[in-house]
Amino acid sequence: MTYQVSHYINGQIVEDKSKAQAIYNPATGNVIGQVALANSTVVDKAVAAAKSAFPSWAATTPSRRARIMFQFKNLLEKNTDELAKLVTQEHGKTLNDARGSVQRGIDVVEFVCGMPYLLKGSYAEDVATDVDSYSIRQPLGVCVGITPFNFPVMIPLWMFAMAIACGNTFVLKPSEKDPSCSILLAELAREAGLPEGVLNVVQGDKEAVDALLIHPDVQAISFVGSTPIAESIYKTGTQQGKRVQAFGGAKNHCIVMPDADMDQAVDALIGAAYGSAGERCMAISVAVAVTDSVGDVLVKKMQSRIEKLKIGPGLSADIEMGPLVTQQHWERVKSYIDLGVTEGASLVVDGRGFKPKDHSSGFFMGGSLFDHVTASMRIYREEIFGPVLCVVRVPDFESALKLVNDHPYGNGTAIFTHDGYTARTFASKVQVGMIGINIPIPVPVAYQTFGGWKKSIFGDIPMHGSDGMHFYTKIKTITQRWPKDKKSAAEFVIPTMK
Ligand code: NAD
C-alpha cells in the first residue's frame, strides 16, 4: 500500500493529482508513496491563505501566540516517536538519530515560547527635553521556508516556529524526498490552536520554488540546501525586494593536533563523518592530520573502526549508519569516490560495494576513507554529502589553519588539541561560522544562532536565537513628545536633542 502526500492550505489537506513524484524507503529501495508537486496556482492559493490570515495573527498578542507554541511543543513531544519514524522511513537515518533531530527542532519551539520577552523592544526616556523614544519590532507578513531533505523536522521548525511566534504567517516548501513530516507538523500546529492559514505547506520542486520566489505577496524567504541553489535563491529573492537568508553546503574540517587524545579524536570523527551517512551540513568530511605521524595513527585507527561500522535499516536496533536518501544520491557519492581514485588519493576503505544482508536493494553504502588527499583535488574542494572522509596531511598548525581558511565553504570546523593557546588561536583566526574545540559537530543550541560563513551562507542573518527574531521582524522607532502647553515654533535646523 502506498500513500499520497499533498499540500496543507488553510487548515486542510488539498489534494492535487496534476503532477507527482515517487517517495522511496531508502532502506528497501521501494516506492512507498507519491508526493504532489505544486504548480503556481497551488502556490497562489497557499500565499493567499497566509496573506489573509496575517492581519489577525499579527494582532494576536505575543503571549497568546507563545501559549499556542507551548501547546505545540507539548504535542511535538508526545509525537516524537511518530515524527522520528517518519524521518527514518523516508530519509533513512537511524531512529535514535532521527529522535535527536526532532528534539533539536523542539528546542527551537521551546525557545520561541519566550518570544514576548524578545519582542518587547527598548525605551529611552528624555532623549531631549520632554521627548522619549522607543523601538518595537513588528512582523513582516507572509514568510516562506524552503528546506532540504536531511532534516525534515528540525529545519522546518527552525524557520516556521520562529516566524510564526513573531507574528508572521508562513508557507513551507519541504523537500520532495521526505515530505510526510511537514504535514504532521502542520496538523499538530493546528491541534495546538494555530488559526487556519497561519501555517501552510506546499509540496513541490523547482516550479513551486520559482513561483514562491517571484510572488509579490511574499516578504521573506528562508532557504537551506545546496550552495548553487542557495546562491540563486538569494539573487532572485533579493532582486524581487524580499528579505532572504539562504544557507548552502559545507566541507567541514577537523584538525587533529599532535597533542590530541587520539582515541577521543577517532571516536569523534567516526560519529561526525559517518553518522547519518554523512548527510549532515555539519558532518566532518575532512580530517586534517597535523604531521605525518598523526596521519599514520589516525588512518590506522579509523580504518579498523570504519570496517566495523554497523550499517543497516535505520529502524533496526543497534544500527550506527543507515542508507543514503535516494539511488540518485548514491550514484553521486559513488562517482566522487571513483573520482578520488582517478585524482590519485589513496582509498584506504572502499564503501562502494557494501550491501547489508536482507536489504540488497536499499541505497546502502559502506564508509569510505581517503588518505593523502590534496587541496587541489575535487573530492577535497566539493561537497560529497555522503559517508566519505578525506584525510589531508599538513606539517603544522599554521598550514592547517590556512587550509581551512582557503576553502570556499565555511559552515563548521573543529580542532582536537590539549593546548589552550592553539585552540584559542584557532577559534579567533578561523574563517568559519561554527567552531568546535574537542567537539566534532558544534551545532549551536536554539538560544544561540546557527549559521556558516563564505559559500555556506548568502545573506547576513543566521537562524534561530535572537538573530532568528531579527530576521522575521522589522524594527520601528518612535520618538514622542506630549507638550504641556500649546506654544510652538517652526525649527529649520536638524533636532540636536537639547
Ligand atoms: P537541494 O539544494 O537539492 O534542495 C533544497 C531545497 O531546494 C528543496 O526543497 C528542493 O526541492 C529545492 N530545490 C532543489 N533544486 C531546486 C532548483 N533548481 N530551484 C529551486 N529549488 C530547488 O538540497 P538537498 O539535497 O535537499 O539538501 C542537501 C544540501 O543541503 C547539502 O548541500 C547540505 O550541505 C545543505 N544543508 C545545509 C545546511 C546549512 O545549515 N548550511 C543544513 C542542512 C543541509
Residues whose N, C-alpha, C, O or C-beta is under 5 A from the ligand:
A	BS01	NAD	I146 T147 P148 F149 N150 K173 P174 S175 E176 G204 D205 K206 V209 V224 G225 S226 T227 I229 F247 G248 G249 A250 C281 S456
